[in-house]
Amino acid sequence: MEFKYECNDCGKEYPSDKIIYRCPVCSASNEDGKMQKGNLITKIDDKHLKSLLTKDSVTPGDFLPYKIPNEMTFPVGNTPLYSPLRLIIKTGFKNLKIKNDGANPSGSFKDRASQLVAAQALHFGEKTIALASTGNAGSAMACAGAAYGLDIVLFVPESAPKAKLLQSALYGAKVVPIKDNYDAAFSLSIEYTKKYGGINRNTAYNPMTVEGKKTISIELFNQMGRKAPDAVYVPVGDGVIYSGVFKGFYDLKEAGLIDKLPKIICAQSEKSNAISKAWKSGVLNTIPKATTRADSISVESPANGRMAVRYINESDAWATEVTDEAILAAQLELGSEAGIFAEPAAACAWAAFKKDAEEGKIDKNAEVVVLLTGIGFKDMASVEGAISVPESIEPTVEALGKVFG
Ligand SMILES: Cc1ncc(COP(=O)(O)O)c(C=O)c1O
């Protein structure tokens, strides 16, 4: 499908016949302490988008720049949309829905972008994909690599969560721990691609990482009976998932399939609030330290911050910050009252919805979707302080009596 790139900052356009990661002009003037410039937006050919209006049905693939090879080899997406009855009764929001993207093959929404980057690699005849990640992006790319037979080289800070690293190694990725932080792993992964070739999938660096996530919105459009919800809650760290969800609804609107964008609410932890702070103040700076327990959204220098702030304004939405206590309470509530075990980063979206609902920021009749981005099984330690398995008992009727009275 025909498409081009457009710089988010200067608007300059670039052709898509070669792999390009950033606007060379804007990215050359990046400064420490400021959100980086030069990220590229993928612009799908307008004629193609308009032609979708006449079709009886659309699929996520109709909106993607590269054809997904053998979709059932790596069946990503089509994640379930819950109508969580107990939470609907409890909150009074009768049109509340939860989209559980933890149901993807590697357990997070990152499979969506990884699959598109795999398609990009196959399109250009590349066999290797390199990236830096502290968790879900790495395991998702490793998972896609295993399915499609691609070599994945994953640079990680040595402090990255063990479960996600083991998961990546299990899928067969070459895991390279670095004695430094994520930024160092990021730079080294770029050096790797310059020296050894292949494609780089760094989040926000490769424009396909935003583009691949827009399939969430196309699925929602279909799952809700060919319409957009009124509001979507999205947990935010680097701002890529936020921009991807925005882009999906933006393309649906360009195609004439919806009239207006939903409000896309940016949910952040108070302890990692760079994008929220930038949106509120209008000053696009990074923050000195992010300390949230929700490790997947703990980000000081959001790699897609400028685009996310722009899209919060364009979707006429806002940012909601929640405490880490509220995130962990939300995680327990989702588990015990909806049967969904979400990781803390994902539960941040539910915590933000609850906060806004309590403050009356959202109409009770609104069609609200809360996006849960990752499964909780990768981070069992996050719930260990709050729940525990009781001591074992003797297999006797007396012991039963002691437990149940
Ligand atoms: C489970 C989960 N939720 C949310 C996010 C936030 O996505 P982004 O960094 O694109 O804002 C991440 C990022 O790693 C994640 O792994």
The ligand as a Tripos MOL2 file, in Angstrom:
@<TRIPOS>MOLECULE
LIG
   16    16     1     0     0
SMALL
NO_CHARGES

@<TRIPOS>ATOM
      1 C1          1.9860   -3.2110   29.5700 C.3       1 LIG1
      2 C2          2.3380   -1.8520   29.0830 C.ar      1 LIG1
      3 N1          1.4040   -0.8770   29.1740 N.ar      1 LIG1
      4 C3          1.6570    0.3770   28.7420 C.ar      1 LIG1
      5 C4          2.8760    0.7150   28.2020 C.ar      1 LIG1
      6 C5          3.1070    2.1240   27.7600 C.3       1 LIG1
      7 O1          3.3260    2.2450   26.3830 O.3       1 LIG1
      8 P1          4.1390    3.4940   25.8140 P.3       1 LIG1
      9 O2          5.5150    3.3860   26.3580 O.co2     1 LIG1
     10 O3          4.0320    3.3800   24.3700 O.co2     1 LIG1
     11 O4          3.4520    4.7140   26.3600 O.co2     1 LIG1
     12 C6          3.8750   -0.2580   28.0780 C.ar      1 LIG1
     13 C7          5.1850    0.0580   27.4990 C.2       1 LIG1
     14 O5          6.1160   -0.6910   27.5740 O.2       1 LIG1
     15 C8          3.5980   -1.5890   28.5180 C.ar      1 LIG1
     16 O6          4.5100   -2.5840   28.4160 O.3       1 LIG1
@<TRIPOS>BOND
     1     1     2 1
     2     2     3 ar
     3     2    15 ar
     4     3     4 ar
     5     4     5 ar
     6     5     6 1
     7     5    12 ar
     8     6     7 1
     9     7     8 1
    10     8     9 2
    11     8    10 1
    12     8    11 1
    13    12    13 1
    14    12    15 ar
    15    13    14 2
    16    15    16 1
@<TRIPOS>SUBSTRUCTURE
     1 LIG1         1 GROUP 0 **** ****
